[in-house]
Every structure is written in structure tokens, then in C-alpha cells.
Amino acid sequence: MLFTTLKIRDIELKNRIMVSPMCQYSSVDGFANDWHLVHLGSRAVGGAAVVCTEATAVSPEGRISPHDLGIWKDEHIAELKHITDFITKQGAVPAMQLAHAGRKASTTEPWNGDHLVPIEEGGWKTVAPSPVAFLPEKDTPIELTIDAIQKIVTDFKEAAVRAIKAGFKILELHGAHGYLVNEFLSPLSNMRTDEYGGSFDNRMRFLLQIIDAVRGVMPEGMPLFLRISASDWKDGGWTVDDSVKLAEVVKTKGVDLVDCSSGGVVGDVKIPAKPNYQVPFAEAVRKAGILTGAVGVIVAAQQAEDILQNGQADIIVMAREMLRDPYFPLRAAKELDADIVWPKQYERAQRKK
């Protein structure tokens, strides 16, 4: 099944492998560059069906770090179009993840300690649904006003328009890992008492407004994905049952696939990461009648195949293994004895029967 096609709206995926959004922290002022071309392009050459950008900021203050990829101005489009053209020529589908980091913004790159970037050093004041810091040593964010919330909804909408102009064929909304959308969803980070806080429906409102705004500017035949943290891994937080309820709602709003990750909204939990540890989330959400993507320590061809054969997910979303091996799909096809088309330039390396 890993190398069977899957049609989502008007887009047909040549297999069930998606390159997960992976932050590269390699942009200046949000611009894509040669690093992004090679990083994303090599994985398209490697045979993945969907190649997704890192979390791409819809506004400057929505970046995780000052070096994140951005889509908040028209000038970003040209370099991205160069990349999507290349991905498309390899038979892959270019996707963009639209994101706002919320209270986890304005941090240094991981290799520089993942610290808060002071304003005098190019950082900025973070925002969130409530003025509660992610960790005690982190910045206390500014609580978003209603007008500021609506401005961010508009930022997502305008970013979607630019992404489409840049040649992306799938959009994914980042609602996971403790970033802004996730902060609104989780009762551990959303302490509001207005229409954006309190009840499940209220905490979901911000995301639904973003979905409506983005879906409203997308072609009917263009798929929309949503990444969620299916569990906060903490008592009193967001649960798998909440994720299933959310999936039931978003599928009526035009979301086509839920990419099921977990965690990230609070810093004082230990997540038991091991092979397939997040696959049950995708399996549970799939029962809501929506396509799902499975993620999390998926590193082998037969492992990925079994997830699909067992009906636990519809696509496999791979991150670290794709960093280790951009050509994982080519290797996996050989291991599973699947007949696929290799890039002509690489055919001489393909072992024929």
C-alpha cells in the first residue's frame, strides 16, 4: 500500500509518503534560498509523493526564530516558486505549512540553545490567547485582543493566497506543538473567558475562523491538511477524544486530512517517544471519517507498510528518517518489491530483477 496512489480532491499522490515540515532555521527575513531548494528538492528527487515546507510564518512575529521561512509579503513568492517548480518536475506535490508560533516565538535556533531572543538583539514580544509563559524562564506573552485575533486570521488568509501564487498544491495549517492555534485549543494554555476561551466550541473558534478564511481563497480542487497535537500528554489538557471531536467538525469545513502529532503545549511533560507511539492517534481520528497522516519514529519500509495495511492511517508523514535518508522512498520501494519510476538521472543505480 505504501506505493499505491491516493487522490485527494484534484491532487493524486503517487504514493503514501509525505515529507514532514521540518524547521531549517536558515532564512533571512523569511526568504527561501539555495538551502531550501536543495533540502526540499532532494526529497522530491528521492521519491516522496508530498514535500512540505517547514512551518512557514504568516507574519514576522509568527516566526519561531528570526531565521524561519516566511510568507508574509509578496516578495517571498519568487524564490518559493523556483522551489515548487523543481519539486513538481520530479513528480512530487509541493505543500506549504502555514504557521504562527504564538508564545513560543522569538527564540534562537536549537543549535544556539533555544533561548529567548531579546528585543535589542532582533527579537520581539510574543503573543498568545492568555498571558501565561510556556516555561517560567520564557517570555510572558501579550494576551491577544479580539482585533489582534482577527488580524492573524487575515494573515493566514493572505499567506494562503501567496502560497498558491508560489505554486504550492497542498496547504497545511499548523495546529500542533504548542504554537498559536494549539495554544487556543488546549485548556492548559487558553485561560480566556470571552468567545475564544472556556468551552470546547470557544477554544476551537480561532482555528475554525482560520479554516474558513483559508479555504475561502483556495481552489475547490486543492487539498487542505491540518496538523494537530492529538494529546497534550497531561491531565486536564487536550485529549484524543477532543481530537476526534475536532476532526468531525473540521471535515465539514473543508479539511481533507488530519496530520496527527502530539505534545508541545506545555514544557513539563515527558513524552514516551518510541516507534509508532503516535500512530494510535491517527487511527482514532481516522474513525471520525477523515483521512489521517501517521507520524512519529517511523523509520522502516515494512513498519510504514504495516500501518497502512492495518488501517491506522492513509499516509505516512516522515521527518527525521528523511533527514538521514532523503532517498528513503527509493530504498523502501526496493525492500517492498514495488515497481516505481526512478529519476532518469539515477536509473543506472536501480537494481533490475
Buried (B, 14 or more C-beta within 10 A) or exposed (E): BBBEEBEBBEBEBBBBBBBBBBBBBBBEEBBBBEEBBBBBBBBBBBBBBBBBBBBBBBBBBBBBBBBBBBBBBEEBBEBBBBBBEBBBEBBBBBBBBBBBBBBBBBBBBEEEEEEBBEEEEEBBEBBBBBEBBBEEEBBBBEBBEEEEBBEBBBBBBBBBBBBBBBBBBBBBBBBBBBBBBBBBBBBBBBBBEEEBBBEBEBBBBBBBBBBEBBBEBBEEEBBBBBBBBBBBBBEEBBBBEBBBBBBBBBBEBBBBBBBBBBBBBBBEBEBEEEEBBBBBBBBBBBEBEBBBBBBBBBBBBEBBBBBBEEEBBBBBBBBEBBBEBBBBBBBBBEEBEBEBEBBEEEEEEEEEE
